[in-house]
Amino acid sequence: MTGPQTTRRKRANGVESRQRILDATVEIAGERGYDGTSIAAVSAKCGLPASSIYWHFKDKDDLIAAVIERSFETWLTAVELPGEAVGTPLERVTLMAANVARSLVAAPDFLRLGLMLALERRPTEPRGRAVFLQVREISHQRIAEVIATLFPALDEADVHTLATYAVAGADGLFVHAEVSGGSADLVALFELHARLIYDAAARMAAQAGH
């Protein structure tokens, strides 16, 4: 007979195994990319048998998608406009941008793997690519909400344009930081990016008010 304590222990062990598998996948994918990642390699890295990996994940594609989702959830908590007590709207936006950059440094996997998958064209689209495009849309919506909150005079088209530019610019800054091997100050670059977008939004809002 299985008691509640045994059930809880099994569940905790299952959660721990899943995290070990995802952590190993991040390392393998970071070194070898999507094509170089395999269940066998992940098994060797995490020390769990392939059967355990398949118990948690259907296949490699499911595994990569889970890595993207986990990293994205961690990162998304940073995309939050600080409260008014922090200071001026510009200061709040700049702080949010800095938090986003720090979160990307700490949990870059969804963006690193996602961009790799998004830029490749395959006969069968990996689930990880579809997941990345979905979470990217969530990012766009969250940033659009921040812009609309700060600049209510802007119409929907302008908010969409600014949010699109914000996401595209963030992609470019992240790629630059990756290419530079960590020599780029991603936080400072994101703060500058946020100030430039804020200035553009303010000008567009002023024009809309005339």
C-alpha positions in Angstrom: 0.0 0.0 0.0 1.3 3.4 -1.0 0.9 6.1 1.7 0.8 9.9 1.2 4.4 10.3 2.3 5.6 7.8 -0.3 3.5 9.5 -3.0 5.0 12.9 -2.1 8.5 11.5 -2.2 8.0 9.9 -5.6 6.6 13.2 -6.9 9.5 15.1 -5.5 11.9 12.7 -7.1 10.1 13.0 -10.4 10.4 16.8 -10.3 14.1 16.6 -9.4 14.7 14.2 -12.2 12.9 16.4 -14.7 15.0 19.4 -13.7 18.2 17.4 -14.0 17.2 16.3 -17.5 16.4 19.9 -18.5 19.7 21.2 -17.0 21.6 18.6 -18.9 19.8 19.4 -22.1 20.7 23.1 -21.7 24.3 22.2 -21.5 24.3 19.9 -24.5 22.2 22.2 -26.7 24.4 25.1 -25.8 27.5 23.2 -27.0 26.1 21.3 -29.9 22.9 23.1 -31.1 19.6 21.4 -31.9 20.9 18.8 -34.3 23.8 17.8 -32.0 21.5 17.2 -29.0 20.3 13.6 -28.5 18.6 11.7 -25.8 21.8 9.5 -25.5 23.9 12.6 -24.9 21.4 14.1 -22.4 21.3 10.7 -20.6 25.1 10.6 -20.3 25.2 14.2 -19.0 22.5 13.9 -16.4 23.3 10.3 -15.3 19.7 9.1 -15.8 18.8 6.2 -18.1 17.1 7.1 -21.5 14.0 5.3 -20.2 13.7 8.0 -17.5 14.0 10.8 -20.0 11.3 9.2 -22.2 9.1 8.9 -19.1 9.1 12.7 -18.8 9.4 13.7 -22.5 8.1 12.1 -25.7 11.2 12.8 -27.8 14.1 15.3 -28.3 11.8 17.9 -29.7 9.5 17.7 -26.7 12.6 18.1 -24.5 13.9 21.2 -26.3 10.4 22.8 -26.2 10.4 22.2 -22.4 13.8 23.9 -22.0 12.5 26.9 -23.9 9.3 27.1 -21.8 11.1 26.8 -18.5 13.6 29.5 -19.4 10.9 31.7 -20.7 8.8 31.5 -17.6 11.8 32.5 -15.5 12.6 35.4 -17.9 9.0 36.6 -18.2 8.8 37.6 -14.5 11.2 40.4 -15.2 9.0 41.9 -17.9 7.0 43.9 -15.3 6.8 47.6 -15.1 7.9 48.7 -11.6 5.4 50.7 -9.5 5.1 54.4 -9.5 7.1 54.6 -6.2 10.2 53.8 -8.1 10.3 57.2 -9.8 9.5 58.8 -13.2 8.0 56.8 -16.0 11.4 56.8 -17.8 13.1 55.6 -14.7 10.6 52.8 -14.3 11.0 51.7 -18.0 14.8 51.8 -17.7 14.7 49.7 -14.5 12.4 47.2 -16.2 14.8 47.0 -19.2 17.7 46.4 -16.8 15.8 43.6 -15.1 15.0 42.0 -18.4 18.6 42.1 -19.4 19.8 40.5 -16.1 17.2 37.8 -16.5 18.4 37.1 -20.0 21.9 36.8 -18.7 20.7 34.4 -16.0 18.3 32.4 -18.2 19.2 32.8 -21.8 18.2 29.4 -23.0 14.8 30.2 -24.5 16.1 33.0 -26.6 19.4 31.3 -27.6 17.7 28.0 -28.6 14.6 29.8 -29.9 16.5 32.0 -32.3 18.5 29.1 -33.5 15.3 27.2 -34.3 13.5 30.2 -35.7 16.3 31.0 -38.2 16.4 27.4 -39.5 13.9 26.0 -42.1 13.2 22.3 -41.7 10.8 20.0 -43.6 9.0 19.3 -40.4 8.8 22.2 -37.9 10.1 21.3 -34.5 7.7 21.8 -31.6 10.4 23.9 -30.0 10.2 26.4 -32.8 6.4 26.7 -32.5 6.8 27.1 -28.7 9.3 29.9 -29.2 7.1 31.8 -31.6 4.3 31.5 -29.1 6.3 32.8 -26.2 7.7 35.6 -28.5 4.2 36.7 -29.1 3.6 36.8 -25.3 6.7 39.0 -25.0 5.4 41.3 -27.7 2.0 41.6 -25.9 3.5 42.3 -22.5 5.7 45.1 -23.9 2.8 46.5 -25.9 0.8 46.7 -22.6 3.6 48.6 -20.9 3.8 51.1 -23.8 0.0 51.6 -24.0 -0.1 52.1 -20.2 2.5 54.8 -20.3 1.3 56.5 -23.5 -2.5 56.2 -23.7 -2.5 58.8 -26.6 -0.9 56.3 -28.9 -3.2 54.3 -31.2 -3.0 50.6 -31.5 -0.9 50.7 -34.7 1.8 52.9 -33.1 1.9 50.7 -30.0 2.3 47.6 -32.2 5.1 49.3 -34.1 7.0 50.3 -31.0 6.6 46.9 -29.4 7.8 45.2 -32.5 10.8 47.4 -32.6 11.5 46.8 -28.9 11.5 43.0 -29.4 13.6 43.2 -32.5 16.1 45.5 -30.9 16.3 43.2 -27.9 17.0 40.2 -30.2 19.8 42.2 -31.8 21.4 43.2 -28.5 21.2 39.6 -27.3 22.9 38.3 -30.4 25.6 41.0 -30.2 26.3 40.0 -26.6 26.5 36.3 -27.6 28.8 37.0 -30.5 31.1 39.3 -28.4 31.6 36.4 -25.9 30.3 38.3 -22.9 32.3 41.4 -23.3 29.2 43.5 -24.1 27.4 45.1 -21.1 23.9 43.8 -21.9 22.3 45.7 -19.0 23.7 49.0 -20.2 22.6 48.3 -23.7 19.1 47.4 -22.7 18.8 50.5 -20.6 19.9 52.6 -23.6 17.4 50.7 -25.8 14.6 51.4 -23.4 15.4 55.1 -23.2 15.4 55.4 -27.0 12.1 53.7 -27.3 10.6 55.8 -24.6 11.8 59.0 -26.4 10.3 57.8 -29.6 7.0 56.9 -27.9 6.9 60.3 -26.3 7.4 62.1 -29.6 4.7 59.9 -31.3 2.3 60.6 -28.5 2.9 64.3 -28.7 2.2 64.2 -32.4 -1.0 62.2 -31.9 -2.2 64.8 -29.4 -2.0 67.7 -32.0 
